[in-house]
Amino acid sequence: MHFCREGMHAERLLDGLLFNKQDPSITTEKMAEAEQVTATICRRIEALKCGLNSAEIGIRPLVVERTE
């Protein structure tokens, strides 16, 4: 079952994509903050890819390095 109500997030997303309607409660500051969060997530995923695509797989010892 799908539950819909007026003004729900999915409706606002579809209105933006299909009809180019902007939600008036979204300010430029909020958009900039959202873009920053997205950029951080993308950077972290790229960093994970390096480790996950490594040829050295299997159980490895934990190496703890300390910097001051």
Secondary structure as UniProt FT lines:
FT   TURN            6..7
FT   HELIX           9..19
FT   TURN            24..25
FT   HELIX           28..52
//
